Amino acid sequence: MNRVYNFSAGPSMLPEKVLKECAEQMMNYNGSGMSVMEMSHRSKVYDAIIVETKQRLRDVMNIPENYEILFLQGGAST
């Protein structure tokens, strides 16, 4: 299969390594027995994802602790 290079303003290509890791985790995320798409946003496993993601954002973007990080749906139209 030939990979398509997507340079549009929307989603772009992901490295094959990332895609393969996602495929492996699709049916059983970190031994939870389900995919992230199936689990409750209130579960301990999902909460760990959010906590780690917020910390990574703080580290990469130098966001101070007195700022809250919100994850909102809606994209540019929100």
C-alpha positions as CSV (number, residue, x, y, z in Angstrom):
1,M,0.0,0.0,0.0
2,N,1.3,3.5,-0.9
3,R,0.9,6.1,1.9
4,V,-0.8,9.3,0.9
5,Y,0.8,12.5,2.0
6,N,-1.8,14.9,3.4
7,F,-0.7,18.5,3.7
8,S,-4.2,20.0,4.1
9,A,-5.1,22.3,7.0
10,G,-7.1,19.6,8.7
11,P,-5.8,16.2,10.1
12,S,-2.4,15.2,8.7
13,M,-0.4,12.0,8.4
14,L,0.6,10.1,11.5
15,P,3.8,8.1,11.7
16,E,3.2,4.4,11.0
17,K,4.6,3.6,14.4
18,V,1.8,5.6,16.0
19,L,-0.8,4.0,13.8
20,K,0.4,0.5,14.7
21,E,0.4,1.3,18.5
22,C,-3.1,2.7,18.2
23,A,-4.2,-0.5,16.3
24,E,-2.7,-2.7,19.1
25,Q,-4.5,-0.7,21.8
26,M,-7.9,-0.5,19.9
27,M,-9.3,-3.7,21.4
28,N,-7.6,-3.6,24.8
29,Y,-6.2,-0.3,26.0
30,N,-3.4,-0.9,28.6
31,G,-4.9,-4.2,29.7
32,S,-8.3,-2.7,30.5
33,G,-10.2,-5.1,28.3
34,M,-11.8,-2.3,26.2
35,S,-10.8,0.5,23.9
36,V,-10.7,4.1,25.0
37,M,-13.8,4.7,22.8
38,E,-15.8,2.3,24.9
39,M,-14.8,3.3,28.4
40,S,-16.6,5.7,30.7
41,H,-15.1,9.2,30.9
42,R,-15.4,8.7,34.7
43,S,-13.3,5.5,34.9
44,K,-9.9,5.3,36.5
45,V,-8.2,4.3,33.3
46,Y,-9.7,7.2,31.4
47,D,-8.9,9.6,34.2
48,A,-5.3,8.5,34.1
49,I,-5.2,9.5,30.4
50,I,-6.6,13.0,31.1
51,V,-4.2,13.6,34.0
52,E,-1.2,12.5,31.9
53,T,-2.3,14.6,28.9
54,K,-2.8,17.7,31.1
55,Q,0.7,17.3,32.5
56,R,2.2,16.8,29.1
57,L,0.5,20.0,27.9
58,R,1.8,21.9,30.9
59,D,5.3,20.7,30.3
60,V,5.3,21.3,26.5
61,M,3.5,24.7,26.6
62,N,4.8,25.9,29.9
63,I,1.2,26.3,31.3
64,P,1.3,27.3,35.0
65,E,-0.6,25.4,37.6
66,N,-3.0,28.3,38.3
67,Y,-4.4,27.8,34.8
68,E,-7.0,25.1,34.2
69,I,-6.8,23.0,31.0
70,L,-10.2,22.2,29.4
71,F,-11.0,19.6,26.8
72,L,-14.0,20.8,24.8
73,Q,-15.7,19.4,21.7
74,G,-16.8,21.4,18.7
75,G,-13.7,22.4,16.9
76,A,-13.4,25.8,15.2
77,S,-17.1,26.4,15.2
78,T,-17.2,26.5,19.0
